[in-house]
Amino acid sequence: MELRPVGGTDVRISRMGLGGYELGPEPEESPDIALAVQVIRTGIEHGVNWLDTSENYLATNNESLIGEALESLPAEFLVCSKVAPYAALSGGASGFRPEQVHAACRGSLQRLRRDHLDIYLLHYPDDSGVRLEDTWGAMAELVDEGLVRAIGLSNYELDEIRRCHAQRRVDVIQPGLSLIDHLDGRDTIRQCGEMEIAVITYEPVGGGVLTDVPYDDVRARWSGGVWEESPFFQYVFGPDNADAMRAVSDGLRSIAARLGARASQVAIAWVLAQPGVTAAIAGSGSTTHTAENAGAAEIDVSAVMAELDSLTALVQ
């Protein structure tokens, strides 16, 4: 699989990355290290050379599981993690004051059993009054100390990215993007690409809506838990957008069938074809789906881009 540079650093990542969150463990589960090893090894066998996690995923337990799994995997496999300003739905956060960022990085390194992080991100904006410049200065210090190779921002607006970039180069950003969501962020992605900032996108399959699983079945999987109260659930599965989401899902499967590909692969390939996009993250606890997601990097959607773009108009 093609490797792409992360900003001006010497970090090179595969066009597909493995989303670590789906490896668990959920609060009621015991860590399944053997499964995590199998999934990561499958990704490696199909050209994936990095994964993404966060202290915010499952109250830091996702990092701990991944750290144990990585003990039996090649040392050159790359890791991206994040520091969070406050606990979101998935729990776990250190805060954005400089001393908190330093402590968070060291905590992640300990859980991941690494002496450095290849990519480290601010997970989402802080609203507690900590100056962004102070937080970003702490991130730069981690690079200077050799604890981090590349730094960036996840879920930030372009003006905030520019503020940080003027202070110390932003190597990478991590926004969401799919055929059904985060579509208004494409201009930011394009502009960051022009600034030679790497762009790693998440949620390319829209929480499962952009797969071969029928829309109503995906909705049932998300229903009944804490995520049902999230803005994502209300947007993707609420009554206002349900018909449009179902139409995009059906249309995508039709296009994928003509290409002889999985719907998820075509959805990811569309994301990878967007101007400025460096790589995409797709997570799964299935080795089969991990292999399929990796294969999306080889899918050519140039002949159907107009059709795929027309699907986005259904939800804009």
C-alpha positions, -999 to +999 in steps of 0.1 A: +000+000+000+012+035-008+028+054+021+022+092+024+043+117+044+029+134+076+036+170+070+073+179+070+082+150+093+099+117+084+067+098+095+052+079+066+017+063+069-003+039+048-033+054+031-055+032+053-051+032+091-067+010+116-091+026+140-083+012+175-116+021+193-134-009+179-109-033+195-125-024+229-129-033+256-163-020+264-169-014+301-186-048+306-160-067+286-126-082+293-098-072+270-095-096+241-058-093+234-057-123+210-084-108+188-066-074+188-034-091+177-052-109+149-069-078+136-037-057+137-017-085+121-043-087+093-040-050+087-002-053+085-005-082+060-026-060+038-002-030+039-015-010+069+014+004+090-004+024+117-034+026+141-052+054+158-064+055+194-068+081+222-068+084+260-104+093+255-114+059+241-130+037+268-115+056+297-079+049+286-086+012+284-083+011+246-047+023+249-039-003+275-054-031+253-035-019+222-003-016+242-004-052+253-013-064+218+016-044+202+041-063+224+039-093+200+038-072+168+066-056+147+082-026+165+080-005+133+042-005+134+032+032+140+008+046+167-013+077+167-029+088+200-047+119+214-050+140+245-085+152+254-095+183+273-125+167+291-142+133+291-167+128+263-190+099+259-162+074+257-145+087+288-109+095+297-093+130+296-062+148+310-069+184+302-051+210+280-030+229+305+007+225+295+016+203+325-015+182+318-005+177+281+029+165+292+015+141+318-011+128+293+016+120+268+036+101+293+005+082+305-003+072+269+033+061+264+031+039+295-002+023+285+009+018+249+043+004+260+062+028+237+091+052+242+076+076+217+043+083+198+046+086+160+016+110+159+000+129+188-031+150+185-053+174+204-086+154+203-111+182+202-112+219+212-112+230+249-137+254+263-123+258+298-103+290+290-069+274+284-052+294+256-047+273+225-012+288+221-003+274+255-016+240+247+001+239+213+034+251+229+033+220+251+027+198+221+058+213+204+078+207+236+070+170+234+085+169+199+116+187+211+119+162+239+117+133+215+085+119+229+065+126+198+074+126+161+044+145+146+018+167+162-016+178+151-053+188+157-085+167+155-119+183+150-105+219+148-116+248+125-093+263+099-087+295+118-075+275+148-053+254+126-038+285+111-032+300+146-012+269+156+006+266+123+019+302+127+033+293+161+048+258+154+041+238+122+010+217+123+020+183+108-015+167+106-052+173+112-079+147+118-114+157+107-144+135+100-155+129+064-179+106+046-205+107+019-231+116+045-213+137+071-187+165+077-192+175+040-188+212+048-152+205+060-139+196+025-126+231+019-106+230+051-092+197+041-082+210+006-066+241+021-046+221+046-034+199+018-022+230+000-004+240+032+014+206+032-005+196+063-014+159+063-051+151+066-063+119+082-100+114+080-122+094+104-157+078+100-154+072+062-182+046+064-206+069+085-209+046+115-218+016+093-244+033+072-221+033+042-216-005+041-235-035+027-256-037+059-291-022+053-297+012+070-324+001+094-302-028+106-274-003+113-297+019+132-308-010+153-272-017+163-267+019+175-300+021+194-305+016+231-271+027+244-254+059+255-247+068+218-284+072+211-282+106+229-253+118+208-255+145+180-242+118+156-271+095+163-296+123+160-282+134+127-277+101+110-306+081+124-331+108+135-364+113+117-353+144+098-326+127+078-336+090+078-350+089+043-320+107+028-295+085+047-314+054+035-313+067-001-275+073+000-270+038+015-290+022-012-274+042-040-239+034-027-246-003-027-259-001-063-227+017-075-204-008-055-222-038-071-213-025-106-177-020-095-175-055-080-166-040-046-180-037-011-200-006-004-176+002+024-147+001+001-163+025-024-172+048+004-136+049+017-122+052-018-144+083-023-129+098+008-093+090-002-100+106-036-109+140-020-083+168-026-060+171+004-068+137+020-036+118+030-052+088+047-084+074+063-091+055+095-115+025+095-119+004+126-132-031+131-130-061+154-132-084+124-102-096+104-124-099+073-136-063+075-101-051+083-088-068+051-117-053+031-111-018+045-074-020+036-084-030+001-103+002-003-070+020-010-067+001-043-103+008-055-105+032-084-137+053-083-127+078-109-154+066-133-182+069-108-171+101-089-199+121-104-225+095-092-210+094-058-208+132-055-245+133-064-253+111-034-238+138-011-264+163-024-291+142-008-279+150+027-267+186+022 
